[in-house]
Amino acid sequence: MIRLCVLTPNGIVLDEDVISFSVPSKKGALVIEGKYTPIYEILENAGVLKVVSTKGTSYYAIFNSSIRVTPMKALLCCTLCERGYDINAARANASADRARKRLEEKSDGIDLLRAKASLNRALVRLSVKSLSEGS
C-alpha cells in the first residue's frame, strides 16, 4: 500500500491508501506501488490516472501534473483532476468537435496549438469517461 494524495489549486481531490496507481509520464505509463524508489517527475500535459484500491479501480483525467514519490507516500499535483464518473461526455464530445473543426479550417487567426491542446483534453476526458463506465 502507498498513500496517494492528489492536489489541485481547488484543494485535495484524493487522499487515501491505495494498492497501486499509474500516471502518464513522458516515457510511458508509470506504475507506482508501495516502497517505490523516490522520484520527482513532470508528467504528460494530459492523461489518465488509474487508481487501484481495496474499493476497486477508479479513473481520473489529469492535466499539467507533476509527481513526487517517497517509499510510503505519493503527492500528485495537477492544475485539474476530474473523476471519470463526473465527466460530462456530451460536453467533451462538443469540445472535441469544435477543436476538430478549428483544425480543419486552418484559417488565419486560429491558434492551432490551442486547438490541438483543446482536442487532446477532450479526448482524454472521453477516454476516462469510457474507462470509468467499463466500455
C-alpha positions in Angstrom: 0.0 0.0 0.0 1.0 3.6 -0.6 -0.6 6.8 0.4 -1.8 8.8 -2.6 -2.6 12.5 -2.3 -3.9 14.3 -5.4 -3.8 18.1 -5.0 -5.2 20.8 -7.3 -5.5 24.6 -6.9 -9.1 23.9 -5.7 -8.0 21.5 -2.9 -7.4 17.8 -2.3 -9.2 15.6 -4.7 -8.0 12.3 -3.3 -6.1 11.3 -0.1 -6.1 7.6 0.7 -4.1 4.4 0.9 -4.1 2.6 -2.5 -2.7 -0.7 -3.7 -1.2 1.0 -6.8 -1.7 3.7 -9.3 -0.4 4.7 -12.8 0.2 8.1 -14.3 1.2 9.2 -17.8 4.9 10.0 -17.8 6.9 11.3 -20.8 8.4 7.8 -21.1 5.1 5.9 -20.9 2.8 4.7 -18.1 4.5 4.9 -14.7 3.0 2.3 -12.2 3.6 3.1 -8.6 3.2 0.7 -5.7 4.3 0.8 -2.0 8.0 1.1 -1.2 8.7 2.7 -4.6 12.0 4.4 -5.3 11.8 8.1 -4.5 11.3 10.2 -7.6 10.1 13.6 -8.8 8.8 13.8 -12.3 6.9 16.2 -14.5 4.2 14.2 -16.3 2.4 14.5 -19.7 0.2 17.6 -20.2 -2.9 15.5 -20.2 -3.6 11.8 -19.3 -5.2 9.2 -17.3 -4.7 8.5 -13.6 -5.7 4.9 -12.8 -6.1 4.1 -9.1 -6.4 0.6 -7.7 -7.6 0.4 -4.1 -9.4 -2.1 -1.9 -12.6 -0.4 -3.1 -11.9 -1.2 -6.8 -10.4 0.7 -9.7 -11.1 4.3 -10.5 -10.0 6.6 -13.3 -9.3 10.4 -13.4 -8.4 12.8 -16.1 -5.3 14.8 -15.0 -3.8 17.9 -16.6 -0.5 19.6 -16.2 0.8 17.4 -13.4 3.9 16.6 -11.5 4.5 13.8 -9.0 6.8 13.3 -6.0 7.1 9.8 -4.7 8.7 8.6 -1.5 8.6 4.9 -0.4 5.3 5.3 1.5 3.6 8.4 0.0 3.0 10.0 -3.4 1.9 13.6 -4.0 0.4 14.3 -7.4 -0.1 18.0 -8.1 -2.3 18.9 -11.1 -3.9 22.0 -12.4 -7.0 20.0 -12.9 -8.2 16.5 -11.9 -11.6 15.1 -12.9 -13.1 11.8 -11.7 -14.3 9.7 -14.7 -17.9 9.4 -13.4 -18.1 13.2 -13.1 -17.1 13.9 -16.7 -19.9 15.2 -19.0 -19.5 13.1 -22.2 -21.8 15.3 -24.3 -19.8 18.4 -23.3 -16.4 16.7 -24.0 -17.7 15.5 -27.4 -18.9 19.0 -28.3 -15.5 20.4 -27.3 -13.7 17.8 -29.4 -15.9 18.6 -32.4 -15.2 22.3 -32.1 -11.5 21.7 -31.9 -11.5 19.4 -34.9 -13.4 22.0 -36.9 -10.9 24.7 -36.0 -8.0 22.4 -37.0 -9.7 21.5 -40.3 -10.3 25.2 -41.2 -6.7 26.3 -40.8 -7.8 29.9 -41.3 -5.9 33.0 -40.2 -6.5 33.9 -36.6 -6.9 30.3 -35.4 -4.3 29.3 -32.8 -3.5 25.7 -34.0 -1.6 24.8 -30.8 -4.6 25.8 -28.7 -6.9 23.9 -30.9 -4.7 20.8 -30.6 -4.5 21.1 -26.9 -8.2 21.5 -26.6 -8.8 18.4 -28.7 -6.3 16.4 -26.6 -8.1 17.5 -23.4 -11.4 16.5 -24.8 -10.1 13.1 -25.9 -8.6 12.4 -22.5 -11.9 13.2 -20.8 -13.8 10.9 -23.2 -11.2 8.1 -22.6 -11.5 8.4 -18.8 -15.3 8.5 -19.0 -15.3 5.3 -21.1 -12.9 3.6 -18.8 -15.0 4.6 -15.7 -18.1 3.1 -17.3 -16.3 -0.1 -18.3 -16.7 0.4 -22.0 
